[in-house]
Amino acid sequence: MYNAGKFQAPRNIRLPKQSAAPTYQDIEFLMQEAVKTTGRTVELPWFQPENKKEFVLTVKQVGRDSDPLWVMYESFANGNQQAIWNYESRDVPLITNLVVSSCGTELVDVMPTSALTGRSQENQDKLNKEHAKGNEVSPMLAPAAPAAAAATPAKTSDGEIRFEPPKPNLRPTMEGDLKNIQVPGVMQSISLSKMTGRLDVKTGHESCEVYFQEGIPLHCALNNTTGDSALIELVTWQQGEFRFWPDEKSFDRTINKRLETIVMEGATLLDQTKYLETAGLKFESCLVKKNAMISEDEFAARVNKGTPMPLPQQLDFYELIDNRNTLFELLRHRPMHKTQWVPIVFNLVSCGLVSITDQAPTQNRLAKLRSLGVDEAAVQNVVKAMIKPETGILSFPAFIHILDQEYMRYEHFNFPFSLIIFSIGQRKGGPDGVVEALQMLAVRRAMQRISLVKRAVDLLGHYETFDYAMLLPNTNSAAASALASRIADVLREAPLSSDMDSRSLALAFGVATVPEDCQELDKVVLLARKARDKSKFTQQRVVLAREILAQGPV
């Protein structure tokens, strides 16, 4: 029985099955029916005799302010359906092209001429009448004709945009503003019209060139990027102006993907970019790992829920994140195209692996010195020279130099400090097996985990060839021992690599403190080494220098 107190969902509409793919008019009718009622799904099934396949196109107006959601399915004899693609758009020419390209239909004669210029037939008739009267008209997509407007400069919020014709007095076949028609619509119009020439798209500070031959994109150049990546990035542009110059050709061939594929990937990239912008991501933002001890298997399971991407690329970028460097600095260290880094950061953020924060305080301090003429890049180069790139920590000579500086602070100001020398290895063959050095990937991950639990003032570096050391300013032996135990827990909490059991990790920590254990630089180093050796021999997690001193003079 009908209950007037309950909300009744709108009834869906399923149109009769057709014997051919939907035309432009069919798809336009579907959208008109869908937008009439929010939440209503309109379906159009059809059968293709040439390949004996059945398809269904659905459209739904999800919200009042959102674009209609289109989904295309392939139907099977057992009644199941498989989604081929889904897309949110009011661009009927784009949806028409996606449909016909997905089911193998020829692109000719599926769209009216008015759709190629973004006008309804009524508006087209009005435009023709204006031309007949001799009035000058500057339409959004103006065809090349004596009455068409010339490619005059236009101003945007980014500044003045100027287009230089490739030949004197050459007029564009199409021109317009991306606020009125998006890049996919422009390229679909070129494709459906089988046009040959160059598409120029410009903003106040960026420009892009795309060469077409009979509607097929052959070459794209955007800033320092060319090919598929450049064209995919162009699809994400929301502002700017465009001109299409006929009969312009290029000998370069950099585009390998189909236009439909590029449009789909570009739309996905745009959605991901908007998500990250909403989350607060800027080039000055700092990325912070939410779980420093995540295993490789758990990482793979998390990112598998996001956008499909090669796991090594995502893992490699994740390991770059040190909770201090900004996104700009990460990309400067590992240059990547927008089509590469946006999906990776999108997965890390949306899958709960990374959070976005404001710029790290350490970076802000250096930034404040710029007004005084300090070259921040030069400072970073000095630091970089002290770091071993394989592990991301101080080299052995650099660590000893800083240790000597800390000892002088003790001599002059009586500031105490602790020194931890430790070993990390993998025990093979059970509890009594041989301990082998870790692979470099595991070492780098271990150092990253340690960096996340130590203080910013604590320094981590190499000690001799295969061991490591930490300098802890203003720290007594009890606090140093607690930190060493915490590091051991962090390293064992999850495997350092997919082929390694965390239970096989062999750790040995030796702790010595000035002036608690001694007052000489060479002696504090010697005591920390002997404490580490005892830790190895007894398999005791942390050994303090006082235990070595209790056995007699060193």
C-alpha positions in Angstrom: 0.0 0.0 0.0 1.2 3.5 -0.8 2.4 5.4 2.2 2.3 9.1 1.7 4.7 9.6 4.6 7.5 7.8 2.8 9.7 9.1 0.0 9.0 7.4 -3.3 12.0 7.1 -5.6 11.4 8.2 -9.2 10.6 5.4 -11.6 13.3 4.5 -14.0 12.8 4.6 -17.8 13.8 1.7 -20.0 13.4 2.4 -23.7 12.7 -0.3 -26.3 15.7 -2.2 -27.7 17.2 -0.8 -30.9 18.8 -2.7 -33.7 21.6 -0.1 -34.1 23.8 2.1 -32.0 22.2 5.3 -30.7 22.7 8.4 -32.7 23.5 11.9 -31.5 19.7 12.7 -31.3 19.1 9.5 -29.2 21.7 10.4 -26.7 20.5 14.0 -26.5 17.0 12.7 -25.8 18.3 10.4 -23.0 20.0 13.3 -21.3 16.9 15.5 -21.6 14.8 12.8 -19.9 17.3 12.2 -17.2 17.7 15.8 -16.1 14.0 16.3 -15.8 14.0 14.2 -12.5 16.9 13.9 -10.1 17.7 10.2 -9.3 15.9 8.8 -12.3 17.9 6.4 -14.5 17.1 6.3 -18.2 18.3 3.2 -20.1 18.6 2.5 -23.9 19.5 -1.1 -24.9 20.6 -2.0 -28.5 21.8 -5.0 -30.5 24.6 -4.9 -33.0 24.1 -7.4 -35.8 27.6 -7.0 -37.3 29.3 -8.3 -34.1 26.3 -9.9 -32.5 26.7 -8.0 -29.2 24.2 -6.3 -27.0 24.9 -3.0 -25.1 23.0 -0.7 -22.7 23.6 3.0 -22.2 22.3 4.5 -18.9 22.2 8.1 -17.7 21.2 9.4 -14.3 21.0 12.9 -12.9 22.6 12.2 -9.5 22.3 15.7 -8.0 20.8 19.1 -9.0 24.2 20.7 -9.5 26.1 17.8 -10.9 26.6 16.6 -14.4 24.6 13.5 -15.6 26.4 10.2 -14.9 26.6 8.0 -18.0 27.4 4.3 -17.9 27.8 2.0 -20.9 27.4 -1.8 -20.3 27.9 -4.9 -22.5 25.1 -7.5 -22.0 25.7 -11.2 -22.1 23.4 -14.2 -22.8 23.4 -15.3 -19.1 21.8 -11.9 -18.1 25.0 -10.4 -16.6 26.3 -7.0 -17.6 29.8 -5.6 -17.5 30.5 -1.9 -17.3 32.7 -0.6 -20.2 33.1 3.0 -18.9 31.4 5.6 -16.8 31.6 9.4 -17.3 30.0 12.5 -15.8 29.2 15.1 -18.5 26.7 17.2 -20.3 28.8 17.1 -23.5 26.5 15.1 -25.9 29.1 15.1 -28.7 31.7 13.6 -26.3 29.3 10.9 -25.1 28.3 10.1 -28.6 31.9 9.6 -29.6 32.6 7.4 -26.6 29.6 5.2 -27.4 30.3 4.7 -31.0 34.0 4.1 -30.4 33.3 1.6 -27.7 31.0 -0.6 -29.8 32.9 -0.3 -33.1 30.5 1.9 -35.0 31.8 4.3 -37.7 31.9 7.9 -36.6 30.3 9.3 -39.7 26.7 10.4 -39.8 26.1 10.0 -36.1 26.2 13.7 -35.2 24.5 16.7 -36.9 26.6 19.5 -38.2 25.3 21.9 -35.5 26.8 19.6 -32.9 30.3 20.1 -34.4 30.1 23.8 -33.6 28.4 23.4 -30.3 25.1 25.0 -31.4 21.6 23.9 -31.5 19.9 23.9 -34.9 17.8 26.8 -33.8 20.9 28.9 -32.9 22.5 27.8 -36.1 19.6 29.1 -38.1 19.8 32.4 -36.3 23.5 32.6 -37.0 22.9 31.9 -40.7 20.3 34.7 -40.8 22.7 37.1 -39.2 25.3 36.2 -41.8 22.8 36.7 -44.6 22.1 40.2 -43.2 25.8 41.0 -43.3 26.1 41.3 -39.5 29.5 40.4 -38.0 29.2 37.4 -35.6 31.9 35.9 -33.3 30.5 32.5 -32.3 32.1 30.2 -29.9 33.3 27.9 -32.7 33.2 30.0 -35.8 33.8 28.3 -39.2 36.2 29.9 -41.6 34.1 32.2 -43.8 34.3 35.9 -45.0 31.9 36.9 -42.2 33.7 35.0 -39.4 35.5 37.0 -36.7 39.3 37.1 -36.9 41.6 35.6 -34.3 41.9 38.7 -32.3 43.7 38.7 -28.9 41.6 38.0 -25.9 42.1 38.8 -22.2 41.7 36.3 -19.4 42.3 36.5 -15.7 45.8 35.2 -16.3 46.7 38.1 -18.7 46.5 38.7 -22.4 46.4 35.8 -24.8 47.8 36.3 -28.3 47.7 34.0 -31.2 50.1 34.4 -34.1 48.8 32.9 -37.3 51.3 30.4 -38.8 50.8 32.1 -42.2 50.0 35.8 -42.9 46.3 36.5 -43.1 45.4 32.9 -42.2 42.1 32.6 -40.3 41.3 29.8 -37.9 38.8 27.2 -38.8 37.6 27.1 -35.2 38.1 29.4 -32.3 36.7 29.7 -28.8 37.0 29.9 -25.1 37.4 26.8 -22.8 34.9 28.3 -20.4 32.2 27.6 -23.1 33.5 24.3 -24.5 36.0 22.0 -22.9 39.0 20.5 -24.6 37.4 17.1 -25.1 34.6 18.7 -27.0 37.0 20.6 -29.2 39.1 17.6 -30.1 36.0 15.4 -30.7 34.7 18.1 -33.1 38.0 18.0 -35.0 38.0 14.2 -35.0 34.4 13.8 -36.3 35.0 16.4 -39.0 38.2 14.7 -40.0 40.1 18.0 -40.0 43.8 18.4 -40.7 45.8 21.2 -39.1 47.1 22.6 -35.8 45.2 23.2 -32.6 46.7 26.0 -30.5 45.4 26.2 -26.9 46.7 29.0 -24.6 46.3 30.5 -21.2 48.0 33.6 -19.9 51.2 31.6 -19.1 51.0 28.2 -20.9 50.5 27.0 -24.4 50.0 23.7 -26.2 50.1 22.6 -29.8 48.3 19.6 -31.2 48.7 18.5 -34.9 45.8 16.5 -36.5 45.7 14.6 -39.8 42.1 13.9 -40.9 40.9 14.1 -37.4 43.6 11.9 -35.9 46.0 13.5 -33.4 49.7 12.8 -34.4 51.8 15.2 -32.2 51.3 17.2 -29.1 53.7 19.6 -27.3 52.9 21.2 -24.0 55.7 23.1 -22.2 58.5 20.5 -21.9 56.2 17.5 -22.4 55.3 15.8 -25.7 53.1 12.9 -26.8 50.3 11.1 -25.0 51.2 12.6 -21.6 51.0 16.1 -23.0 47.6 15.6 -24.6 46.2 13.9 -21.5 47.3 16.9 -19.5 45.7 19.3 -22.0 42.3 17.6 -21.4 42.5 18.8 -17.8 42.7 22.5 -18.8 39.6 24.4 -17.6 40.6 27.9 -18.8 42.1 29.4 -21.9 41.4 30.0 -25.5 41.9 27.9 -28.7 42.4 28.4 -32.4 42.5 25.7 -35.1 44.7 26.5 -38.1 43.9 24.4 -41.2 46.4 22.5 -43.2 49.3 22.9 -40.7 51.4 19.8 -40.5 54.3 18.3 -38.4 56.8 15.6 -39.1 56.8 14.6 -35.5 54.8 11.5 -34.4 54.5 11.4 -30.6 50.9 10.3 -30.0 50.3 6.5 -29.9 47.0 6.2 -28.1 43.5 6.5 -29.5 41.8 9.9 -29.0 38.9 8.2 -27.0 41.5 6.6 -24.7 43.3 9.9 -24.1 40.0 11.7 -23.4 39.0 9.1 -20.8 42.4 9.2 -19.1 42.4 13.0 -19.2 38.9 13.1 -17.5 40.2 10.7 -14.8 43.3 12.9 -14.3 41.0 15.9 -14.0 38.9 14.2 -11.3 42.0 13.2 -9.4 43.4 16.7 -9.6 40.2 18.3 -8.3 40.1 15.7 -5.4 43.7 16.7 -4.4 42.9 20.4 -4.6 39.9 19.9 -2.4 42.1 18.0 0.1 44.3 21.1 0.2 47.3 19.9 -1.9 49.6 22.6 -3.2 53.2 22.4 -4.4 54.1 24.0 -1.0 52.3 21.2 0.9 54.1 18.6 2.9 53.1 14.9 2.6 53.2 12.9 5.8 53.0 9.1 6.1 50.2 7.9 8.4 51.9 4.6 9.1 55.6 4.4 9.0 55.7 0.6 9.7 53.4 -0.6 6.9 54.5 -3.7 5.1 54.8 -4.0 1.3 52.0 -6.5 1.2 49.7 -4.1 3.1 50.8 -1.2 1.0 49.9 -3.1 -2.1 46.5 -4.1 -0.7 45.7 -0.5 0.1 46.7 1.1 -3.3 45.0 -1.8 -5.1 41.7 -0.1 -4.1 42.7 3.1 -6.0 43.5 3.9 -9.5 45.3 1.0 -11.3 49.0 1.8 -11.5 52.3 -0.1 -11.4 53.1 -1.0 -7.8 56.9 -0.2 -8.0 56.2 3.4 -9.1 53.9 4.0 -6.2 56.2 2.3 -3.7 59.2 4.3 -5.0 57.4 7.6 -4.6 56.1 6.6 -1.2 59.7 6.0 0.0 60.7 9.5 -1.1 58.2 11.0 1.5 60.2 12.0 4.6 57.5 14.1 6.3 59.6 17.2 5.8 60.0 17.9 2.1 57.3 19.7 0.2 55.6 18.2 -2.9 57.7 20.6 -5.1 60.9 19.4 -3.5 59.9 15.7 -4.0 59.2 16.3 -7.6 62.4 18.2 -8.0 64.3 15.2 -6.6 62.3 12.8 -8.8 61.0 14.6 -11.9 57.7 13.3 -13.1 55.0 14.4 -15.5 51.6 15.4 -14.1 50.1 12.3 -15.6 52.5 10.2 -13.5 52.5 11.9 -10.1 48.9 13.0 -9.8 47.5 9.4 -9.9 50.2 8.3 -7.4 49.5 11.0 -4.9 45.8 10.5 -5.4 46.1 6.8 -4.5 48.3 7.6 -1.4 45.9 10.2 -0.1 42.6 8.5 -1.0 43.7 5.1 0.3 44.7 6.6 3.7 48.5 6.2 3.4 49.5 9.8 3.3 48.0 13.1 4.8 48.5 16.6 3.5 49.8 19.3 5.8 51.2 22.8 5.6 54.9 23.3 4.9 57.2 21.8 7.5 58.6 24.2 10.1 62.2 23.5 9.2 61.5 24.6 5.6 59.7 27.7 6.8 62.7 28.8 8.8 65.0 28.7 5.8 62.3 30.4 3.7 62.3 33.3 6.1 65.9 34.0 5.3 65.3 34.5 1.6 64.5 38.2 2.3 68.1 38.5 3.8 69.6 37.2 0.6 70.2 33.6 1.7 70.2 31.1 -1.2 68.1 28.3 0.1 69.1 26.0 -2.8 72.8 26.5 -1.9 72.1 25.5 1.7 70.3 22.4 0.5 73.3 21.5 -1.7 75.6 21.6 1.3 73.3 19.2 3.2 73.0 17.0 0.1 76.8 16.7 -0.2 76.8 15.2 3.4 74.1 12.6 2.6 74.7 9.2 1.0 72.0 9.0 -1.7 71.7 5.2 -1.4 70.4 5.4 2.2 69.4 9.0 2.7 71.5 9.5 5.9 74.8 11.1 6.8 78.0 9.6 5.4 80.5 8.2 7.9 82.9 11.2 7.6 80.1 13.7 7.8 78.7 12.0 11.0 82.2 12.0 12.7 82.6 15.7 11.8 79.2 16.6 13.4 80.0 14.3 16.4 83.3 16.3 16.9 81.2 19.6 16.8 78.8 18.2 19.5 81.8 17.2 21.7 83.1 20.8 21.5 79.7 22.0 22.7 80.1 19.7 25.7 83.6 21.0 26.4 82.5 24.7 26.2 79.0 24.6 27.6 78.8 21.2 29.4 76.0 20.0 27.2 75.6 16.2 27.6 75.0 13.9 24.6 74.6 10.2 23.9 76.0 8.1 21.1 74.3 4.9 19.7 76.2 2.6 17.4 74.0 -0.2 16.1 74.0 -3.1 13.6 71.1 -4.3 11.4 71.2 -7.6 9.6 69.1 -10.6 8.6 69.7 -13.9 10.4 69.6 -16.9 8.0 69.1 -20.5 9.1 67.3 -20.1 12.5 68.3 -18.5 15.8 71.9 -19.7 15.5 72.3 -18.9 11.8 74.7 -16.5 10.1 73.8 -12.8 10.1 74.0 -11.3 6.6 73.9 -7.6 5.6 70.5 -6.2 4.4 69.8 -5.4 0.8 70.0 -1.6 0.1 66.2 -1.3 -0.3 65.7 -2.8 3.1 68.4 -0.5 4.6 66.7 2.6 3.1 63.3 1.6 4.5 64.9 1.0 7.9 66.5 4.4 7.9 63.1 6.0 6.9 61.4 4.3 9.8 64.0 5.5 12.3 63.8 9.0 11.0 60.1 9.0 11.8 60.6 8.2 15.5 63.7 10.2 16.3 63.7 13.9 17.1 64.5 16.5 14.5 67.7 17.4 16.4 68.9 13.7 16.5 71.3 12.9 13.7 71.4 9.5 11.9 74.4 8.4 9.9 76.7 5.6 8.8 79.3 4.1 11.1 82.3 2.6 9.2 81.1 0.3 6.4 78.1 -1.8 7.5 76.9 -0.3 10.8 75.1 2.9 11.7 75.1 5.5 14.5 72.9 8.2 16.1 73.9 11.3 17.9 71.4 12.4 20.5 72.1 16.0 21.9 71.2 16.8 25.5 70.2 13.1 26.2 71.1 10.8 29.1 71.7 7.1 28.8 68.2 6.1 30.0 66.5 8.2 27.3 68.9 6.9 24.7 68.2 3.3 25.7 64.5 4.0 25.5 64.9 5.3 22.0 67.0 2.4 20.9 64.3 0.0 22.2 61.6 2.0 20.4 63.6 1.8 17.1 63.9 -2.0 17.5 60.2 -2.3 17.9 59.5 -0.1 14.9 61.9 -2.1 12.7 60.4 -5.4 13.7 56.8 -4.3 13.5 56.6 -5.0 9.7 58.9 -6.6 7.1 61.4 -4.3 5.5 60.9 -6.0 2.1 58.4 -8.5 0.7 61.0 -11.4 0.7 62.0 -10.8 4.4 60.5 -12.1 7.6 60.7 -9.4 10.3 61.4 -12.1 12.9 64.7 -12.8 11.2 65.9 -9.2 11.7 69.1 -9.2 13.8 69.6 -6.0 15.8 72.4 -4.9 18.2 72.5 -1.5 20.0 75.3 0.0 22.0 74.8 3.2 24.0 77.4 5.5 25.5 76.9 9.0 27.1 79.1 12.0 27.8 79.8 12.8 30.7 77.8 10.0 32.3 80.1 7.3 31.1 83.2 9.2 30.1 84.5 12.6 29.1 86.7 11.9 26.1 85.5 11.8 22.5 87.5 8.7 21.5 86.4 6.9 24.6 82.7 7.5 24.1 83.0 6.0 20.6 85.0 3.0 21.9 82.4 2.3 24.7 79.5 2.5 22.2 81.3 0.0 19.9 82.1 -2.4 22.7 78.4 -2.2 24.0 77.2 -3.0 20.4 79.6 -6.0 20.2 78.3 -7.3 23.5 74.7 -6.9 22.2 75.7 -9.0 19.2 77.3 -11.7 21.3 74.6 -12.0 24.0 71.7 -11.1 21.6 70.6 -8.6 24.2 68.7 -5.8 22.4 70.4 -2.8 24.0 73.6 -2.7 26.0 74.7 0.4 27.9 78.3 1.5 28.4 78.0 1.1 32.1 77.8 -2.6 31.7 81.1 -2.5 29.8 82.7 -0.3 32.5 81.5 -2.7 35.2 83.7 -5.4 33.7 86.9 -3.4 34.2 88.9 -0.6 32.5 88.4 -0.1 28.8 
